Amino acid sequence: MPNKSLESGSRDQGSGGRGQDEDVRRAPLQGRQPEPKAQSPEPAVRDVGEHALIQRVRERLGPSPDWLLVDVGDDAAVYEPARGLVEVITTDAIVDGVHFDRRFVPARAIGHRALAVNLSDLAAMGATPRLATLSLVLPRDLPLADFDEMIDGLLALATESRTRIVGGNITSTSGPLTVDVTLVGAAHRRRVLTRDGARAGDDVFVSGVLGDGRIGLDLLRSGHSEASDTGHSCVARYLQPEARVRLGQALGRRHAATAAIDLSDGLADGVARLADASGLGFELQAQALPIHPDTVAAAVGLGHDPVREALAGGDDYELLFTVSPKRRGALRGVQRQIGDLRLTQIGTVTKAPGLTVVHADGRREPLTGGYEHFAR
């Protein structure tokens, strides 16, 4: 992790409470028990400094793989590319108040999400994750315990996905907590998935279920009683999304998909991106959208339309992909390979431009929605 300044800093004056205030009186020696001493403030990152924080990360990394020639601790990492493969690189930052809220998102979940959103990008490309760099922009008063939990959450997912953290940066800020990950993966040149390969007549598929992430976030924001149960399916899906890496790999390996994208910003946004890249239209069937009954119940309890949340909500991190009718056999092979993960046909690609949703009663309406930064 190249050195940028995270100064240790002195403790804020008066952080020990009212111990120095003139109106705090000494307890009598007899007749009363002494007043309890003020508890020490919770240690923060400013109390240990940048180098100690880096060391806390290094201690969790384990031995270097053979292909990593220069590991964390130098000015840059040095690694050997995977032989015969192309490299696939992506980067995403998550920011407190924009992508998560520290008031109700645990530190461990923040770390998990920071890596998961990048893994989802590689999944959409059919790539296998390999290494990552981690840049942390930390408020000086961030509790040290939260730092440790955040790193533990990220590294647990890194271990699960066989991703090696090879370096990064730590710096302080007077602004919000920001976690920035750059992820590098590998894929065979002819197995890379892109957004621009859809053709008219292709079937449109989505993995998993839709709407969980958005409803989970809404439950947490509202302080709903169900939000206190992190085992609730929607809350769990929001806090710890699962990138569909194995699905992306299988789609690429079997050449089953003509185009693919991950659904970080919602189904409507993903469809729009595929349509723009291919220059074609998409028609979706609302009744075909895979929405879990628990999600429907939670949405109704919040006064929300489950179908609208499935279309316009984000944070699902499923894969949206198109399949040529000639490759349906290949897709069946993908389904056998990935096991229980649900793959649902939700529409078709049309020659005529435009995005349309057809409802169960035959009503047709334009497909709109999805999250976009800077949009009013």
C-alpha positions as CSV (number, residue, x, y, z in Angstrom):
1,M,0.0,0.0,0.0
2,P,1.9,3.1,-1.2
3,N,2.4,5.6,1.5
4,K,0.0,8.5,1.6
5,S,-0.6,10.5,4.8
6,L,-2.8,9.1,7.5
7,E,-1.3,11.0,10.4
8,S,-1.6,9.5,13.8
9,G,-2.9,12.8,15.2
10,S,-3.3,13.8,18.8
11,R,-6.4,13.0,20.8
12,D,-9.0,15.8,20.7
13,Q,-8.9,17.9,23.8
14,G,-11.6,17.0,26.2
15,S,-12.3,13.6,24.6
16,G,-12.2,12.0,28.1
17,G,-15.5,13.7,29.0
18,R,-15.9,16.3,31.7
19,G,-12.8,15.3,33.7
20,Q,-11.2,18.7,33.4
21,D,-14.3,20.8,33.8
22,E,-14.2,23.2,36.8
23,D,-17.7,22.3,38.0
24,V,-16.9,18.6,38.5
25,R,-16.4,18.2,42.3
26,R,-14.3,15.7,44.1
27,A,-16.3,13.1,45.9
28,P,-16.1,13.1,49.7
29,L,-13.7,10.6,51.2
30,Q,-16.3,9.2,53.6
31,G,-20.1,8.7,53.5
32,R,-20.3,8.3,49.7
33,Q,-18.8,6.0,47.1
34,P,-16.5,7.8,44.6
35,E,-18.2,8.6,41.3
36,P,-17.2,6.2,38.6
37,K,-14.4,7.3,36.3
38,A,-15.4,8.3,32.8
39,Q,-14.7,5.5,30.3
40,S,-11.9,6.0,27.9
41,P,-13.0,6.9,24.4
42,E,-13.2,4.1,21.8
43,P,-9.9,3.9,19.9
44,A,-10.1,5.4,16.4
45,V,-7.8,5.1,13.4
46,R,-6.2,8.4,14.2
47,D,-4.9,6.9,17.4
48,V,-2.7,4.3,15.6
49,G,-1.7,5.9,12.3
50,E,-1.3,4.8,8.7
51,H,1.6,2.4,9.0
52,A,-0.1,0.5,11.9
53,L,-3.3,0.2,9.8
54,I,-1.4,-1.2,6.9
55,Q,0.2,-3.7,9.2
56,R,-3.2,-4.8,10.4
57,V,-4.2,-5.5,6.8
58,R,-0.9,-7.3,6.0
59,E,-1.3,-9.6,9.0
60,R,-4.5,-10.9,7.6
61,L,-3.3,-11.7,4.1
62,G,-1.5,-15.0,4.5
63,P,1.4,-16.2,2.3
64,S,1.9,-14.8,-1.2
65,P,0.9,-17.0,-4.2
66,D,3.8,-18.0,-6.5
67,W,2.7,-15.6,-9.3
68,L,2.9,-12.6,-6.9
69,L,6.6,-11.5,-7.2
70,V,6.4,-8.3,-5.1
71,D,3.7,-8.2,-2.4
72,V,2.2,-5.5,-0.2
73,G,4.9,-3.2,1.4
74,D,6.7,-1.9,-1.7
75,D,5.9,1.0,-4.0
76,A,4.0,-1.3,-6.3
77,A,3.0,-4.9,-6.7
78,V,4.6,-7.1,-9.3
79,Y,2.8,-10.2,-10.6
80,E,3.0,-12.6,-13.5
81,P,0.0,-12.5,-15.9
82,A,-1.9,-15.8,-16.3
83,R,-0.5,-17.6,-19.3
84,G,-2.6,-17.6,-22.4
85,L,-5.4,-15.4,-20.9
86,V,-6.4,-11.8,-21.3
87,E,-6.6,-9.6,-18.3
88,V,-9.9,-7.9,-17.3
89,I,-9.8,-4.9,-15.0
90,T,-12.6,-3.0,-13.2
91,T,-12.8,-0.4,-10.4
92,D,-15.6,0.8,-8.2
93,A,-15.7,3.0,-5.1
94,I,-18.4,3.0,-2.5
95,V,-19.1,6.1,-0.4
96,D,-20.9,6.5,2.9
97,G,-24.1,8.4,2.3
98,V,-24.2,7.4,-1.4
99,H,-23.8,3.6,-1.6
100,F,-24.3,2.7,2.0
101,D,-25.1,4.3,5.4
102,R,-23.0,3.6,8.4
103,R,-25.9,4.3,10.7
104,F,-27.4,0.9,9.7
105,V,-24.9,-0.9,7.6
106,P,-22.4,-2.9,9.7
107,A,-18.7,-2.4,9.0
108,R,-18.2,-6.0,8.0
109,A,-20.9,-5.6,5.4
110,I,-19.3,-2.4,4.0
111,G,-16.1,-4.4,3.4
112,H,-18.0,-7.2,1.8
113,R,-19.9,-4.9,-0.5
114,A,-16.8,-3.0,-1.6
115,L,-15.4,-6.2,-3.2
116,A,-18.7,-7.7,-4.2
117,V,-19.6,-4.9,-6.5
118,N,-16.3,-5.3,-8.4
119,L,-16.7,-9.1,-8.5
120,S,-20.1,-8.6,-10.1
121,D,-18.5,-6.6,-12.9
122,L,-16.0,-9.4,-13.6
123,A,-18.9,-11.9,-13.5
124,A,-20.7,-9.9,-16.2
125,M,-17.5,-10.3,-18.4
126,G,-17.1,-14.0,-17.8
127,A,-13.8,-13.4,-16.0
128,T,-12.1,-15.2,-13.1
129,P,-11.0,-12.8,-10.3
130,R,-7.3,-12.8,-9.5
131,L,-6.0,-9.8,-7.6
132,A,-7.1,-6.4,-6.3
133,T,-5.9,-3.2,-4.8
134,L,-7.6,-1.5,-2.0
135,S,-7.7,2.3,-1.3
136,L,-9.3,3.5,1.9
137,V,-10.3,7.1,2.6
138,L,-11.0,7.1,6.3
139,P,-12.6,9.7,8.6
140,R,-10.1,10.2,11.4
141,D,-12.7,9.3,14.1
142,L,-13.5,5.9,12.4
143,P,-13.5,3.4,15.3
144,L,-10.6,1.0,15.0
145,A,-13.0,-1.8,15.7
146,D,-15.0,-0.8,12.6
147,F,-11.8,-0.7,10.5
148,D,-10.9,-4.2,11.6
149,E,-14.4,-5.5,10.9
150,M,-14.5,-3.8,7.5
151,I,-11.2,-5.4,6.5
152,D,-12.3,-8.8,7.8
153,G,-15.5,-8.6,5.7
154,L,-13.6,-7.7,2.6
155,L,-10.9,-10.3,3.1
156,A,-13.4,-13.1,3.9
157,L,-15.0,-12.5,0.5
158,A,-11.5,-12.2,-1.1
159,T,-10.6,-15.7,0.3
160,E,-13.9,-17.1,-0.9
161,S,-13.4,-15.7,-4.4
162,R,-9.7,-16.5,-4.5
163,T,-8.8,-12.8,-4.9
164,R,-5.4,-11.6,-3.6
165,I,-5.1,-8.1,-2.2
166,V,-1.7,-6.9,-3.5
167,G,-1.6,-3.3,-2.4
168,G,-3.4,0.0,-2.2
169,N,-3.5,3.2,-0.2
170,I,-4.8,4.6,3.1
171,T,-5.5,8.3,3.6
172,S,-7.5,10.4,6.0
173,T,-10.4,12.7,5.2
174,S,-12.8,15.2,6.9
175,G,-15.4,13.8,4.5
176,P,-17.2,10.4,4.3
177,L,-15.7,6.9,4.5
178,T,-14.8,5.8,1.0
179,V,-13.6,2.3,0.0
180,D,-12.2,2.0,-3.6
181,V,-11.3,-1.3,-5.1
182,T,-9.6,-2.1,-8.4
183,L,-10.0,-5.7,-9.4
184,V,-8.1,-7.6,-12.0
185,G,-9.3,-10.9,-13.5
186,A,-8.5,-13.2,-16.4
187,A,-10.4,-14.9,-19.2
188,H,-9.9,-16.6,-22.5
189,R,-10.0,-14.1,-25.3
190,R,-12.9,-15.9,-27.0
191,R,-14.9,-16.3,-23.8
192,V,-15.2,-12.7,-22.7
193,L,-18.8,-11.5,-22.4
194,T,-19.7,-7.9,-23.5
195,R,-22.8,-5.8,-23.7
196,D,-23.0,-5.3,-27.5
197,G,-23.6,-8.8,-28.8
198,A,-27.4,-9.1,-28.5
199,R,-29.3,-9.9,-31.7
200,A,-33.0,-9.5,-32.6
201,G,-34.9,-12.6,-31.6
202,D,-32.6,-13.4,-28.6
203,D,-34.2,-14.5,-25.4
204,V,-33.6,-12.2,-22.3
205,F,-32.7,-14.0,-19.1
206,V,-31.9,-12.9,-15.5
207,S,-30.3,-14.9,-12.7
208,G,-31.6,-15.3,-9.2
209,V,-34.4,-13.1,-8.0
210,L,-35.1,-9.3,-8.3
211,G,-36.0,-6.6,-5.9
212,D,-34.4,-8.0,-2.7
213,G,-31.6,-5.5,-2.5
214,R,-33.8,-2.5,-2.8
215,I,-36.4,-3.8,-0.4
216,G,-33.7,-4.7,2.1
217,L,-32.3,-1.1,1.9
218,D,-35.8,0.3,2.3
219,L,-36.4,-1.9,5.4
220,L,-33.2,-0.7,6.9
221,R,-33.9,3.0,6.1
222,S,-37.4,2.8,7.5
223,G,-36.3,1.2,10.8
224,H,-38.9,-1.5,10.1
225,S,-39.0,-4.2,12.7
226,E,-38.0,-6.8,10.1
227,A,-34.8,-4.8,9.5
228,S,-33.4,-5.7,12.9
229,D,-33.3,-9.3,11.7
230,T,-30.3,-9.5,9.5
231,G,-31.4,-13.0,8.6
232,H,-34.4,-11.6,6.6
233,S,-33.7,-12.5,3.0
234,C,-34.0,-9.0,1.7
235,V,-31.8,-7.4,4.4
236,A,-29.2,-10.1,4.0
237,R,-29.1,-9.7,0.2
238,Y,-28.6,-6.0,0.6
239,L,-25.9,-6.3,3.2
240,Q,-24.0,-9.2,1.6
241,P,-24.7,-9.4,-2.1
242,E,-23.4,-12.4,-4.0
243,A,-21.6,-11.8,-7.3
244,R,-22.5,-14.4,-9.9
245,V,-18.9,-15.2,-10.9
246,R,-19.5,-18.9,-11.5
247,L,-22.5,-18.1,-13.8
248,G,-20.5,-15.6,-15.8
249,Q,-17.6,-18.1,-16.2
250,A,-20.0,-20.8,-17.3
251,L,-21.8,-18.5,-19.8
252,G,-18.5,-17.6,-21.3
253,R,-17.0,-21.1,-21.4
254,R,-20.1,-22.5,-23.2
255,H,-20.6,-19.5,-25.4
256,A,-24.2,-19.5,-24.2
257,A,-24.8,-15.7,-23.9
258,T,-24.6,-13.1,-26.7
259,A,-24.5,-10.2,-24.3
260,A,-24.4,-9.7,-20.5
261,I,-24.4,-7.0,-17.8
262,D,-24.6,-7.0,-14.0
263,L,-27.6,-5.4,-12.3
264,S,-26.0,-3.0,-9.8
265,D,-28.3,-0.1,-10.8
266,G,-31.5,-2.0,-11.4
267,L,-33.0,-4.1,-14.1
268,A,-34.3,-1.2,-16.1
269,D,-30.9,0.4,-16.2
270,G,-29.3,-2.9,-17.3
271,V,-31.8,-3.4,-20.1
272,A,-31.2,0.2,-21.3
273,R,-27.4,-0.3,-21.3
274,L,-27.7,-3.6,-23.4
275,A,-30.2,-1.9,-25.8
276,D,-27.8,1.1,-26.3
277,A,-24.9,-1.2,-26.9
278,S,-26.7,-3.4,-29.4
279,G,-28.9,-0.8,-31.1
280,L,-32.0,-2.9,-30.6
281,G,-35.1,-2.9,-28.4
282,F,-36.2,-5.1,-25.5
283,E,-39.6,-6.3,-24.5
284,L,-40.1,-7.7,-21.0
285,Q,-43.0,-9.6,-19.5
286,A,-43.8,-8.3,-16.0
287,Q,-45.4,-11.5,-14.9
288,A,-42.2,-13.4,-15.7
289,L,-40.0,-11.3,-13.3
290,P,-38.6,-13.6,-10.6
291,I,-39.6,-12.0,-7.3
292,H,-39.4,-14.0,-4.1
293,P,-42.7,-14.3,-2.0
294,D,-40.8,-12.8,1.0
295,T,-39.9,-9.8,-1.1
296,V,-43.4,-9.3,-2.3
297,A,-44.7,-9.4,1.4
298,A,-42.0,-7.0,2.5
299,A,-42.7,-4.6,-0.3
300,V,-46.4,-4.6,0.3
301,G,-45.8,-4.0,4.0
302,L,-43.8,-0.9,3.1
303,G,-46.5,0.3,0.7
304,H,-44.3,-0.4,-2.4
305,D,-45.1,-2.1,-5.7
306,P,-43.0,-5.3,-5.9
307,V,-42.9,-5.2,-9.7
308,R,-41.8,-1.6,-9.7
309,E,-39.1,-2.4,-7.2
310,A,-37.9,-5.3,-9.3
311,L,-37.7,-3.2,-12.4
312,A,-36.3,0.0,-11.0
313,G,-34.5,-0.9,-7.8
314,G,-30.8,-1.6,-7.7
315,D,-28.4,-3.6,-5.5
316,D,-29.4,-7.0,-6.8
317,Y,-26.1,-7.8,-8.5
318,E,-27.7,-10.5,-10.6
319,L,-26.7,-11.1,-14.2
320,L,-28.9,-10.0,-17.1
321,F,-28.0,-11.7,-20.4
322,T,-29.3,-12.6,-23.8
323,V,-29.3,-16.0,-25.4
324,S,-29.7,-16.9,-29.1
325,P,-32.4,-19.5,-29.6
326,K,-29.7,-21.6,-31.3
327,R,-27.8,-21.7,-28.0
328,R,-30.6,-22.9,-25.7
329,G,-28.8,-26.3,-25.4
330,A,-25.7,-24.5,-24.2
331,L,-27.7,-22.7,-21.6
332,R,-29.1,-25.9,-20.3
333,G,-25.5,-27.0,-19.9
334,V,-24.8,-23.9,-17.9
335,Q,-27.8,-24.5,-15.7
336,R,-26.6,-28.0,-14.9
337,Q,-23.1,-26.6,-14.1
338,I,-24.3,-23.9,-11.7
339,G,-26.8,-26.0,-9.8
340,D,-29.7,-24.4,-8.0
341,L,-29.3,-20.8,-9.1
342,R,-32.4,-19.8,-10.9
343,L,-32.3,-18.6,-14.5
344,T,-35.5,-17.0,-15.8
345,Q,-36.5,-15.9,-19.2
346,I,-38.1,-12.5,-18.8
347,G,-38.4,-11.2,-22.4
348,T,-37.0,-10.9,-25.9
349,V,-34.8,-8.7,-28.0
350,T,-36.7,-6.8,-30.7
351,K,-35.5,-5.3,-34.0
352,A,-37.5,-2.2,-33.4
353,P,-35.9,0.2,-30.9
354,G,-37.6,0.9,-27.6
355,L,-37.9,-0.6,-24.1
356,T,-41.3,-2.0,-23.2
357,V,-42.9,-3.8,-20.3
358,V,-46.0,-5.9,-20.9
359,H,-48.2,-6.5,-17.9
360,A,-50.3,-9.5,-17.1
361,D,-53.5,-7.6,-18.3
362,G,-51.9,-6.9,-21.7
363,R,-51.1,-3.3,-20.8
364,R,-47.9,-2.0,-22.4
365,E,-45.8,0.8,-20.9
366,P,-42.3,2.2,-21.5
367,L,-39.6,0.7,-19.3
368,T,-38.0,3.5,-17.2
369,G,-36.1,3.7,-14.0
370,G,-32.8,2.5,-12.5
371,Y,-30.2,4.5,-10.6
372,E,-28.0,7.1,-12.2
373,H,-25.4,9.3,-10.4
374,F,-26.0,13.0,-10.9
375,A,-29.5,12.5,-12.3
376,R,-32.1,14.9,-10.9
